[in-house]
Amino acid sequence: MSVSSSPPTARRWWALALIALAQFMVIMDTSIIGVALPRIQEDLGFSQENLSWVFNAYVVAFGGLLLLGGRLSDLFGARRLFGIGWLVLLVGSAVAGAADGVAVELAGRAVQGAGAALIAPSALTLLMMLFGADPRELTRALALYGAAAPAGGTAGVFLGGVITEYVSWPWVFYVNIPIAVLALAAAPALMPAGNSGARGSIDVAGALTVTLGLGSVVYAVVRAPEVGWASAEVWGVLVAGLVLLAVFAAIQATRREPLMPLSIFRAPGLGAANLAQLLLGAAWIPMWFFLNLYLQQVLGYSAFPSGAALLPMTVLIMIGMVVLAPRAIGRFGPKAVTVAGLAVLAAGMVWLSLVRPDGTFRVDVLPASLVAALGMSLAFIPSLGTAISSARPEEGGLASGIVNTGYQVGSALGLAAMTALAASRGADQPGNLIALTGGFSAAFLGAGLIALAGAVLAAVTLPSPRPVPGPESPTGRDALTAP
């Protein structure tokens, strides 16, 4: 990507504030709904099984369209796509907040995800245009950009509780609207215009097949507990999803300008790091999802205390990603830290699986959740940094998009699988505390096994190069995108 002539210093740092705000909001929209889920379920008629689609609709659209968003940013200009992304997010937020039924709610969440998929890659491109000419300033800019991600996760959990308790759940979506209006008004004055876009074509077929394929697979796994794994509906949708993903791979192998050139996977370590990210998302997101439900449906917390209860965990994630992980990577190398982080995450999940129907926050939730949060914060940055450093410099953005897509896809599939497991063990019986706890415990244990599998596979497959720079270094820039 080209680096534009530097605008005035003050304007560039105000532009960075807007870019960081974009990163903050994209991540916050994944976490802010957690505390509100029981209220959304009650008001809109979600079942316990399809409730996870309030999350999945966002991340499947986000993950499935992220590569297309990067391509569109190259073709039409980053500033233009940045603005379009905010407009799409605004529309999706309005629809999700005003929804009066399941279908409208999920449609709004999917539109939100599409907006995020346009915002995220164009924001990073704009950052590079603003600060790429000066490595020292780029380091500072990337550190601030990266810190916005865990801050968004933390704020989402807490604000979701405050808004749900003291206003109403639709405002977890409406809160995006004034921020989107602010971004749309400020972007033309702050952001560099850069090039109008590169020549090329859009791989529409690739974008459609990967998004529909992923959505179909996740839907089949979520639907199975309701109609049974022997259902023709489940297997029909599952097979259709797998066929669509196979078609996507074939398109990428034969198209001159594919959405995701398969040749990039020849880079040593990229495939292994992508697998680690996928399994990390598949383990972490179910834990976060079911912990929210345990606090509210079993321990009886209302929305605000539930959000506050998760605050220590999310604060530790922010500290771990910004402070602890870079130091550990510098001392032990990315492979060792990735493996250790996934193992610690697995230990926290197994501890959480011991939750009791008559449990307490201090005994059953706090210590185990902090262990899990520490593991997550240690594993995320080095696995993503390994992927970026494995690719050629001119493919760094594509590598970042692929690995971030892997994380989002893993999140959706892991949550779908653990939702099915939890339902089969009693989590589909609201009001029955023993059954609910048994289902949630099974989901925690299943997520722990996914994290353990990730640790083993990372130990076997990840290369052992020299330590990669942490987030304070330009080459670690994309390792700062948090869940």
TORMIRO-913444 format. One line per 2 residues: for each residue x, y, z of C-alpha. Coordinates in nm, 3 decimals. Layout:
X/Y/Z ~ ...
This chain:
0.000/0.000/0.000 ~ 0.122/0.348/-0.069
0.195/0.601/0.202 ~ 0.047/0.942/0.144
0.223/1.268/0.215 ~ 0.202/1.340/0.585
-0.075/1.575/0.691 ~ -0.019/1.805/0.991
0.085/1.620/1.305 ~ -0.219/1.716/1.513
-0.454/1.607/1.237 ~ -0.278/1.272/1.200
-0.315/1.192/1.568 ~ -0.680/1.294/1.565
-0.719/1.062/1.267 ~ -0.552/0.786/1.469
-0.804/0.847/1.748 ~ -1.083/0.785/1.496
-0.909/0.472/1.366 ~ -0.867/0.344/1.721
-1.234/0.420/1.784 ~ -1.321/0.204/1.485
-1.119/-0.086/1.625 ~ -1.278/-0.029/1.965
-1.630/-0.044/1.823 ~ -1.574/-0.348/1.600
-1.456/-0.548/1.900 ~ -1.710/-0.399/2.141
-1.994/-0.514/1.917 ~ -1.889/-0.875/1.973
-1.891/-0.846/2.354 ~ -2.159/-0.589/2.437
-2.444/-0.830/2.365 ~ -2.331/-1.096/2.613
-2.504/-0.961/2.922 ~ -2.812/-0.864/2.720
-2.867/-1.213/2.575 ~ -3.119/-1.336/2.835
-3.331/-1.022/2.788 ~ -3.312/-1.053/2.409
-3.410/-1.419/2.439 ~ -3.711/-1.338/2.655
-3.839/-1.047/2.446 ~ -3.785/-1.185/2.096
-3.856/-1.554/2.153 ~ -3.516/-1.707/2.089
-3.470/-2.068/2.194 ~ -3.167/-2.161/2.404
-3.014/-2.324/2.096 ~ -3.060/-2.044/1.843
-2.971/-1.769/2.093 ~ -2.605/-1.814/1.994
-2.693/-1.678/1.650 ~ -2.717/-1.328/1.798
-2.339/-1.364/1.821 ~ -2.285/-1.593/1.521
-2.473/-1.375/1.272 ~ -2.224/-1.096/1.340
-1.904/-1.300/1.338 ~ -1.996/-1.513/1.035
-2.069/-1.201/0.829 ~ -1.760/-1.030/0.970
-1.529/-1.324/0.914 ~ -1.675/-1.426/0.580
-1.657/-1.075/0.433 ~ -1.330/-0.959/0.589
-1.118/-1.064/0.292 ~ -1.362/-0.898/0.053
-1.346/-0.582/0.265 ~ -0.971/-0.569/0.221
-1.002/-0.619/-0.153 ~ -1.267/-0.348/-0.184
-1.044/-0.112/0.013 ~ -0.767/-0.167/-0.242
-1.003/-0.118/-0.535 ~ -1.208/0.182/-0.425
-0.989/0.357/-0.170 ~ -0.958/0.310/0.205
-1.124/0.637/0.307 ~ -1.431/0.568/0.095
-1.468/0.211/0.230 ~ -1.412/0.334/0.584
-1.710/0.568/0.549 ~ -1.929/0.308/0.377
-1.848/0.061/0.654 ~ -1.968/0.302/0.922
-2.287/0.368/0.726 ~ -2.356/-0.005/0.696
-2.286/-0.053/1.068 ~ -2.528/0.230/1.148
-2.806/0.070/0.945 ~ -2.746/-0.273/1.097
-2.747/-0.131/1.449 ~ -3.078/0.046/1.389
-3.236/-0.273/1.256 ~ -3.101/-0.490/1.540
-3.221/-0.245/1.805 ~ -3.569/-0.209/1.657
-3.616/-0.581/1.592 ~ -3.945/-0.736/1.701
-3.858/-1.094/1.613 ~ -3.577/-1.345/1.568
-3.535/-1.304/1.191 ~ -3.509/-0.924/1.200
-3.265/-0.935/1.491 ~ -3.035/-1.177/1.310
-3.057/-0.974/0.989 ~ -2.952/-0.661/1.176
-2.660/-0.843/1.336 ~ -2.545/-0.975/0.998
-2.555/-0.623/0.852 ~ -2.351/-0.502/1.150
-2.094/-0.772/1.075 ~ -2.078/-0.665/0.711
-2.011/-0.308/0.820 ~ -1.733/-0.424/1.053
-1.579/-0.622/0.767 ~ -1.551/-0.300/0.566
-1.426/-0.087/0.856 ~ -1.149/-0.314/0.992
-0.919/-0.355/0.688 ~ -0.968/0.002/0.564
-0.884/0.140/0.911 ~ -0.549/-0.039/0.915
-0.475/0.077/0.560 ~ -0.545/0.437/0.663
-0.316/0.401/0.965 ~ -0.033/0.285/0.740
-0.096/0.575/0.502 ~ -0.076/0.821/0.791
0.223/0.682/0.981 ~ 0.402/0.436/0.754
0.674/0.683/0.651 ~ 0.818/0.709/1.003
0.891/0.375/1.176 ~ 0.910/0.532/1.522
0.573/0.705/1.488 ~ 0.427/0.393/1.330
0.529/0.196/1.640 ~ 0.347/0.442/1.868
0.043/0.454/1.642 ~ 0.014/0.075/1.625
0.046/0.045/2.002 ~ -0.246/0.283/2.053
-0.447/0.113/1.779 ~ -0.386/-0.224/1.936
-0.478/-0.114/2.287 ~ -0.821/-0.016/2.156
-0.911/-0.380/2.095 ~ -0.894/-0.516/2.452
-1.038/-0.185/2.572 ~ -1.336/-0.248/2.342
-1.380/-0.598/2.480 ~ -1.370/-0.469/2.836
-1.604/-0.177/2.769 ~ -1.847/-0.401/2.583
-1.893/-0.637/2.876 ~ -1.934/-0.355/3.127
-2.145/-0.121/2.913 ~ -2.366/-0.408/2.808
-2.451/-0.465/3.173 ~ -2.510/-0.097/3.246
-2.726/-0.039/2.938 ~ -2.930/-0.357/2.981
-2.992/-0.294/3.350 ~ -3.065/0.078/3.350
-3.188/0.158/2.996 ~ -3.298/-0.136/2.778
-3.130/-0.399/2.566 ~ -3.197/-0.231/2.225
-2.951/0.039/2.329 ~ -2.661/-0.207/2.315
-2.717/-0.165/1.940 ~ -2.836/0.195/1.929
-2.518/0.312/2.102 ~ -2.339/0.260/1.769
-2.553/0.516/1.588 ~ -2.420/0.846/1.732
-2.064/0.714/1.711 ~ -2.116/0.619/1.346
-2.255/0.965/1.273 ~ -1.948/1.120/1.438
-1.715/0.899/1.233 ~ -1.894/0.980/0.908
-1.869/1.352/0.980 ~ -1.502/1.345/1.086
-1.352/1.102/0.835 ~ -1.349/1.333/0.528
-1.162/1.603/0.722 ~ -0.916/1.376/0.902
-0.840/1.084/0.673 ~ -0.602/1.095/0.377
-0.765/1.052/0.040 ~ -0.475/0.848/-0.097
-0.523/0.675/-0.428 ~ -0.872/0.641/-0.567
-0.814/0.268/-0.584 ~ -0.623/0.002/-0.771
-0.734/-0.160/-1.091 ~ -0.874/-0.507/-1.066
-1.188/-0.708/-1.020 ~ -1.394/-0.818/-0.724
-1.413/-1.188/-0.647 ~ -1.786/-1.182/-0.580
-1.821/-1.557/-0.630 ~ -1.547/-1.621/-0.376
-1.702/-1.388/-0.118 ~ -2.048/-1.540/-0.163
-1.935/-1.903/-0.149 ~ -1.715/-1.863/0.161
-1.976/-1.663/0.354 ~ -2.270/-1.885/0.261
-2.060/-2.197/0.316 ~ -1.952/-2.094/0.664
-2.301/-1.982/0.755 ~ -2.450/-2.312/0.640
-2.206/-2.522/0.840 ~ -2.265/-2.319/1.156
-2.642/-2.328/1.106 ~ -2.639/-2.707/1.072
-2.445/-2.751/1.396 ~ -2.673/-2.509/1.585
-2.992/-2.661/1.441 ~ -2.898/-3.022/1.514
-2.995/-3.025/1.884 ~ -3.344/-2.902/1.798
-3.427/-3.152/1.521 ~ -3.172/-3.429/1.582
-2.845/-3.519/1.413 ~ -3.024/-3.774/1.196
-3.240/-3.501/1.042 ~ -3.227/-3.466/0.665
-3.242/-3.090/0.713 ~ -2.924/-3.086/0.921
-2.726/-3.307/0.686 ~ -2.859/-3.132/0.376
-2.750/-2.792/0.502 ~ -2.418/-2.929/0.631
-2.333/-3.094/0.299 ~ -2.437/-2.783/0.109
-2.206/-2.575/0.329 ~ -1.912/-2.808/0.274
-1.975/-2.809/-0.102 ~ -1.981/-2.428/-0.104
-1.650/-2.417/0.083 ~ -1.503/-2.664/-0.167
-1.628/-2.445/-0.451 ~ -1.466/-2.145/-0.280
-1.132/-2.328/-0.268 ~ -1.165/-2.422/-0.636
-1.243/-2.062/-0.731 ~ -0.939/-1.939/-0.541
-0.717/-2.194/-0.715 ~ -0.827/-2.097/-1.065
-0.914/-1.727/-1.053 ~ -0.656/-1.474/-1.174
-0.740/-1.227/-0.895 ~ -0.878/-1.442/-0.614
-1.009/-1.322/-0.283 ~ -0.754/-1.544/-0.106
-0.461/-1.670/-0.318 ~ -0.392/-2.023/-0.196
-0.022/-1.978/-0.266 ~ 0.009/-1.769/0.049
-0.018/-2.087/0.256 ~ 0.324/-2.188/0.129
0.461/-1.940/0.383 ~ 0.612/-2.144/0.670
0.409/-2.116/0.984 ~ 0.109/-1.936/0.835
-0.115/-2.241/0.824 ~ -0.013/-2.349/1.173
-0.068/-2.003/1.317 ~ -0.406/-1.981/1.145
-0.505/-2.316/1.298 ~ -0.398/-2.194/1.642
-0.609/-1.879/1.600 ~ -0.909/-2.079/1.480
-0.894/-2.313/1.781 ~ -0.833/-2.022/2.016
-1.153/-1.856/1.897 ~ -1.339/-2.188/1.911
-1.241/-2.228/2.279 ~ -1.260/-1.871/2.407
-1.593/-1.748/2.272 ~ -1.802/-2.040/2.406
-1.649/-1.982/2.749 ~ -1.742/-1.613/2.741
-2.092/-1.691/2.609 ~ -2.184/-1.958/2.864
-2.022/-1.775/3.154 ~ -2.266/-1.489/3.091
-2.555/-1.735/3.096 ~ -2.430/-1.910/3.412
-2.404/-1.581/3.600 ~ -2.758/-1.477/3.506
-2.955/-1.799/3.473 ~ -2.795/-1.999/3.757
-2.643/-1.751/4.002 ~ -2.933/-1.511/3.945
-2.730/-1.201/3.863 ~ -2.913/-0.917/3.694
-2.758/-0.751/3.390 ~ -2.542/-0.487/3.560
-2.380/-0.714/3.822 ~ -2.324/-0.975/3.551
-2.131/-0.727/3.338 ~ -1.935/-0.605/3.639
-1.850/-0.964/3.734 ~ -1.667/-1.012/3.404
-1.473/-0.688/3.437 ~ -1.171/-0.840/3.620
-1.132/-1.097/3.345 ~ -1.145/-0.846/3.062
-0.909/-0.603/3.239 ~ -0.658/-0.886/3.278
-0.689/-0.960/2.905 ~ -0.605/-0.599/2.822
-0.303/-0.598/3.056 ~ -0.190/-0.936/2.928
-0.204/-0.838/2.563 ~ -0.042/-0.498/2.601
0.215/-0.570/2.873 ~ 0.269/-0.938/2.955
0.255/-1.107/2.615 ~ 0.515/-0.885/2.442
0.763/-0.942/2.724 ~ 0.704/-1.316/2.723
0.745/-1.333/2.345 ~ 1.073/-1.142/2.365
1.209/-1.383/2.625 ~ 1.070/-1.722/2.523
0.969/-1.683/2.158 ~ 0.623/-1.692/2.001
0.586/-2.069/1.978 ~ 0.648/-2.133/2.348
0.415/-1.850/2.452 ~ 0.138/-1.965/2.216
0.155/-2.322/2.345 ~ 0.169/-2.210/2.708
-0.120/-1.968/2.660 ~ -0.345/-2.233/2.507
-0.253/-2.478/2.785 ~ -0.331/-2.219/3.055
-0.659/-2.139/2.878 ~ -0.746/-2.510/2.880
-0.672/-2.529/3.253 ~ -0.901/-2.234/3.321
-1.179/-2.394/3.119 ~ -1.150/-2.726/3.305
-1.164/-2.534/3.633 ~ -1.477/-2.353/3.515
-1.639/-2.689/3.432 ~ -1.657/-2.749/3.810
-1.927/-2.481/3.850 ~ -2.212/-2.573/4.088
-2.585/-2.499/4.085 ~ -2.546/-2.333/4.426
-2.208/-2.180/4.345 ~ -2.073/-1.832/4.414
-1.886/-1.580/4.204 ~ -1.577/-1.576/4.427
-1.535/-1.953/4.433 ~ -1.681/-2.081/4.106
-1.617/-1.797/3.861 ~ -1.349/-1.544/3.954
-1.033/-1.757/3.992 ~ -1.103/-1.987/3.698
-1.203/-1.701/3.468 ~ -0.881/-1.515/3.550
-0.673/-1.821/3.464 ~ -0.860/-1.856/3.133
-0.818/-1.484/3.059 ~ -0.444/-1.503/3.123
-0.411/-1.796/2.884 ~ -0.611/-1.624/2.614
-0.411/-1.303/2.637 ~ -0.081/-1.494/2.613
-0.183/-1.710/2.317 ~ -0.347/-1.453/2.093
-0.067/-1.212/2.010 ~ 0.218/-1.455/1.933
0.005/-1.679/1.711 ~ -0.113/-1.383/1.507
0.236/-1.229/1.503 ~ 0.377/-1.556/1.372
0.136/-1.549/1.079 ~ 0.227/-1.191/0.986
0.602/-1.251/1.009 ~ 0.569/-1.573/0.805
0.425/-1.402/0.499 ~ 0.616/-1.190/0.253
0.604/-0.817/0.334 ~ 0.375/-0.742/0.041
0.133/-1.012/0.166 ~ 0.122/-0.899/0.530
-0.224/-0.747/0.497 ~ -0.361/-1.058/0.330
-0.204/-1.279/0.597 ~ -0.364/-1.065/0.866
-0.702/-1.093/0.697 ~ -0.675/-1.470/0.665
-0.580/-1.524/1.029 ~ -0.843/-1.283/1.159
-1.097/-1.463/0.943 ~ -0.983/-1.792/1.095
-1.041/-1.656/1.443 ~ -1.391/-1.533/1.358
-1.482/-1.860/1.188 ~ -1.345/-2.062/1.480
-1.550/-1.846/1.716 ~ -1.871/-1.916/1.528
-1.812/-2.290/1.482 ~ -1.688/-2.341/1.837
-1.989/-2.164/1.981 ~ -2.222/-2.364/1.759
-2.065/-2.694/1.864 ~ -2.063/-2.608/2.235
-2.422/-2.483/2.215 ~ -2.520/-2.822/2.075
-2.323/-3.001/2.347 ~ -2.469/-2.783/2.625
-2.824/-2.838/2.500 ~ -2.774/-3.215/2.494
-2.664/-3.202/2.860 ~ -2.953/-2.994/2.993
-2.886/-2.631/2.903 ~ -3.217/-2.622/2.715
-3.416/-2.643/3.040 ~ -3.456/-2.284/3.171
-3.538/-2.273/3.540 ~ -3.383/-2.613/3.615
-3.060/-2.501/3.784 ~ -2.910/-2.847/3.803
-2.973/-2.918/3.435 ~ -2.853/-2.574/3.327
-2.534/-2.608/3.528 ~ -2.471/-2.952/3.380
-2.508/-2.814/3.029 ~ -2.286/-2.514/3.093
-2.026/-2.736/3.263 ~ -2.018/-2.961/2.956
-1.963/-2.658/2.733 ~ -1.676/-2.533/2.950
-1.513/-2.876/2.945 ~ -1.561/-2.909/2.570
-1.406/-2.567/2.513 ~ -1.116/-2.667/2.738
-1.053/-2.974/2.523 ~ -1.048/-2.753/2.213
-0.788/-2.529/2.378 ~ -0.583/-2.832/2.480
-0.596/-2.964/2.124 ~ -0.479/-2.621/2.009
-0.182/-2.635/2.248 ~ -0.078/-2.979/2.126
-0.114/-2.888/1.758 ~ 0.072/-2.560/1.808
0.358/-2.747/1.976 ~ 0.379/-2.987/1.683
0.318/-2.755/1.388 ~ 0.441/-2.405/1.473
0.796/-2.328/1.361 ~ 1.054/-2.218/1.616
1.204/-1.900/1.465 ~ 1.365/-1.617/1.650
1.122/-1.426/1.874 ~ 0.894/-1.202/1.670
0.852/-0.841/1.779 ~ 0.562/-0.768/2.008
0.288/-0.511/1.955 ~ 0.522/-0.221/2.020
0.703/-0.308/1.698 ~ 0.578/-0.242/1.343
0.616/-0.606/1.240 ~ 0.383/-0.703/1.519
0.120/-0.456/1.413 ~ -0.163/-0.692/1.329
-0.110/-0.894/1.644 ~ -0.297/-0.616/1.814
-0.641/-0.714/1.689 ~ -0.819/-0.864/1.988
-1.138/-1.057/2.016
